[in-house]
Amino acid sequence: MTMSFFLKLNIVSLLYGWIFFICMTLQLNYYRLLRLTGWTADNLDLFLLIVQLVGLSVATIFIYKLTVTWLGHRRWIYATMILWLPYTVIFTMGFT
């Protein structure tokens, strides 16, 4: 495994972790968002649903194409299933 492949693998894992972190943060800060926006709970629920569905759909397509382009069809791409978790924890610790 070359160094550039290892770097690309970690960048893809970082993006997976960032996507999960954003979705998690929006849900965990639900009451804060209610207070800051002044919206009703139904409006915020609908807004968060739309943002997360559209964001997750676009991100999934983008990350899939990036993974196939950068990493190809090697067995090492399955490492991203594990590597996203440390990046999510790092983002969470850095944000709080």
N, C-alpha and C positions, 0 to 999 in steps of 0.2 A: 504494500500500500504506500503510495507516494505521499509526500507532504501536501501537495496541492489537493489531492483527493481527500485527505484527512481534514483539511481546512474547509473544503466544500461540504463535506459531511457534517461538520460542526455548524456551519452557517445554515444549512437546511434544518438541522435540529434546533438551532436558535430561533428560527422563524416559526417552527411548530410550537415551541415553548412560548413565544411571544403571543401567538394567536390564542392559545389556551389561557395565558395570563390576562389578556384583554377581556375575554369572555367572563372569566372568573371575577375580575375586578369590577366589571359592570354589575354583576349580580350581587357581589358583596357590599357594594356601595349604593344599594337600592334606596335606602332611606335617606342617605345623604343627597342623592340625585333628586328625590322627591322634594326635599327641603330647598335645595338650591334652585330648581326649575320652577317650583310652585305649581306643577302639573298635578292632575288627579292621578290616582294609582292606575286606573284603566288606561289613561293616555301614555303613561310611562311604560307600562307593561307592553303595550302595542309597539311603542317606539323601540324598546329594547329587543323585542322579538324580531322586528324588521331589521334592525341593525345587525343583530347576531346571525340571522339567516342569510342576509345578503353578504355580510362580511365573511362568514364561514364558507359560503358557496364560492365566492370570488377567490378567497385564500386557498381553498382546496384545489381549485383548478390551477391557480398560479404555482402553488407549491408542487403539485404533481408534475407540471411541465418543467419546472426548475429541477426537480429531482431526476427526471428522465434525461434531461439535457446534460446536467452536470455529472450525475452519478451513474447513469446507464442502468443496465439490468444486472448488477452484481449482487452477491449475497450480502455485502456490507451495508446496503441501503436499509436492511432490517435493523441495523443499529440505531437508526433514528427513532425506532419505537421505544427505546430506552433513554436515549440522550436528550429528549425534549424535557424530561422531568427535572434534571438539575438546572437547566436554563429557566424553567418556570419558577423553581425555588429561588434562584438568584434574582430574578425580576421581582418576585414577591418580597424578598428581604430588602431589596434596594428601594422599593416603593414605600414600604411601611416604616 
